[in-house]
């Protein structure tokens, strides 16, 4: 298997706060380089659009087959509960459900770094904490699942 190309990951980022988005992506890209993965970044307005963007990427090959397929997907982003609690809880829950539906429907490798924070301080902790390392964990999770897929011969050709 050593002759296979490096993994190609699509990273989708949304925190709704530009500094947080950039910090999450910088951490994710650092870990992707560490594991030897190639990657492409797509920013979306909110976490709710992350599953839709993944679906677009998956379905794009039905329209144009000349593009390299992504081996895995990394979803990173957060939502603040204190801005509109009931709405944000629903947004978070529905996003997680849609991501799980994509995993089940398409057998994709997905690193889930989507989180719900209570306030801006907690958001900063999620983004900047080495202990939490939400972006790094998402990348490593995707990478681990890609190894499982390769083990079973399930990788884009």
C-alpha positions as MATLAB code, in Angstrom:
seq = 'XXXXXXXXXXXXXXXXXXXXXXXXXXXXXXXXXXXXXXXXXXXXXXXXXXXXXXXXXXXXXXXXXXXXXXXXXXXXXXXXXXXXXXXXXXXXXXXXXXXXXXXXXXXXXXXXXXXXXXXXXXXXXXXXXXXXXXXXXXXXXXXXXXXXXXXXXXXXX';
ca = [
       0.000    0.000    0.000;
       3.002    2.320    0.158;
       2.603    3.195   -3.519;
      -0.789    4.833   -2.910;
      -0.933    8.636   -3.108;
      -1.320   10.697    0.062;
      -4.797   11.222    1.394;
      -6.675   14.197   -0.046;
      -8.983   15.849    2.510;
     -11.601   18.532    2.163;
     -11.694   20.782    5.210;
     -14.879   22.753    5.822;
     -14.661   25.548    8.351;
     -17.224   27.762   10.032;
     -17.294   29.402   13.398;
     -19.015   32.595   12.465;
     -16.051   34.406   13.973;
     -13.216   35.058   11.541;
     -10.370   34.781   14.067;
     -11.750   31.474   15.377;
     -12.205   30.087   11.867;
      -8.613   30.907   11.002;
      -7.242   29.450   14.245;
      -9.166   26.206   13.734;
      -8.003   25.904   10.153;
      -4.374   26.650   11.027;
      -4.426   23.837   13.587;
      -6.169   21.458   11.192;
      -3.736   22.227    8.355;
      -0.777   21.693   10.694;
      -2.013   18.223   11.639;
      -2.828   17.403    7.988;
       0.757   18.228    7.063;
       1.971   16.096    9.996;
       0.045   13.057    8.715;
       1.163   13.699    5.137;
      -2.267   14.591    3.773;
      -3.019   17.012    0.988;
      -6.030   19.233    1.503;
      -8.362   21.850    0.179;
     -10.286   24.370    2.277;
     -13.842   25.589    1.878;
     -15.354   28.158    4.218;
     -19.102   28.162    4.772;
     -21.288   30.745    6.560;
     -22.377   28.557    9.505;
     -21.926   24.981   10.672;
     -25.356   24.214    9.216;
     -23.915   24.516    5.692;
     -21.037   22.080    6.294;
     -23.074   18.924    5.465;
     -24.486   20.582    2.359;
     -21.012   21.533    1.134;
     -19.845   17.937    1.665;
     -22.839   16.705   -0.309;
     -21.957   19.144   -3.117;
     -18.396   17.811   -3.177;
     -19.611   14.215   -3.309;
     -22.196   14.857   -6.000;
     -19.930   17.076   -8.104;
     -18.456   13.956   -9.716;
     -21.847   13.221  -11.256;
     -21.401   16.417  -13.291;
     -17.649   16.620  -13.759;
     -15.472   13.545  -13.442;
     -12.122   15.203  -14.137;
     -11.601   16.447  -10.597;
      -9.700   14.440   -8.007;
     -12.017   12.890   -5.439;
     -11.594   13.703   -1.797;
     -10.596   10.749    0.329;
     -11.959   12.259    3.524;
     -13.698   15.247    5.012;
     -12.923   17.352    8.075;
     -15.734   19.458    9.531;
     -14.572   22.157   11.931;
     -16.578   24.952   13.444;
     -18.601   26.062   16.374;
     -21.715   27.825   17.348;
     -22.372   30.050   20.352;
     -25.374   29.021   22.432;
     -25.789   32.404   24.141;
     -26.642   34.223   20.914;
     -29.974   32.413   20.486;
     -30.074   29.280   22.689;
     -32.981   27.325   21.236;
     -32.049   28.140   17.667;
     -28.365   27.337   18.204;
     -29.102   24.031   19.950;
     -31.259   22.997   16.997;
     -28.646   24.149   14.500;
     -25.970   22.111   16.255;
     -28.132   18.993   16.623;
     -29.335   19.080   13.026;
     -25.786   19.595   11.751;
     -24.524   16.555   13.652;
     -27.441   14.499   12.350;
     -26.822   15.581    8.750;
     -23.121   14.752    9.063;
     -23.919   11.290   10.406;
     -26.418   10.753    7.579;
     -23.687   11.568    5.027;
     -21.279    9.141    6.690;
     -23.881    6.376    6.595;
     -25.138    7.113    3.063;
     -21.783    7.504    1.315;
     -19.377    5.592    3.619;
     -17.184    8.662    3.860;
     -14.358    9.170    6.314;
     -15.308   12.193    8.381;
     -13.471   13.952   11.154;
     -16.064   15.800   13.204;
     -14.788   18.952   14.869;
     -18.165   20.682   15.185;
     -18.898   21.988   18.664;
     -21.374   24.014   20.699;
     -20.030   26.539   23.178;
     -21.813   28.425   25.927;
     -20.077   31.778   25.436;
     -17.184   33.525   23.680;
     -14.705   32.521   26.377;
     -15.574   28.861   25.954;
     -15.394   29.288   22.171;
     -11.877   30.675   22.547;
     -11.011   27.707   24.790;
     -12.305   25.222   22.220;
     -10.352   26.906   19.468;
      -7.079   27.663   21.242;
      -6.719   24.895   23.812;
      -4.130   22.234   23.134;
      -6.014   19.974   25.549;
      -9.227   20.170   23.563;
      -7.549   20.425   20.138;
     -10.886   20.059   18.362;
      -9.404   20.639   14.887;
      -6.451   18.311   15.409;
      -8.680   15.554   16.751;
     -11.008   15.894   13.778;
      -8.122   15.537   11.327;
      -6.682   12.534   13.177;
     -10.119   10.911   13.309;
     -10.559   11.341    9.558;
      -7.038   10.022    8.953;
      -7.677    6.965   11.140;
     -10.917    6.179    9.317;
      -9.165    6.565    5.963;
      -6.688    3.908    7.066;
      -9.625    1.630    7.927;
     -11.178    2.278    4.510;
      -7.890    1.477    2.759;
      -7.648   -1.686    4.817;
     -10.912   -2.812    3.210;
     -10.032   -1.512   -0.269;
     -12.447    1.411   -0.068;
     -10.602    4.387   -1.482;
     -11.215    6.611   -4.500;
      -9.561    5.448   -7.663;
];
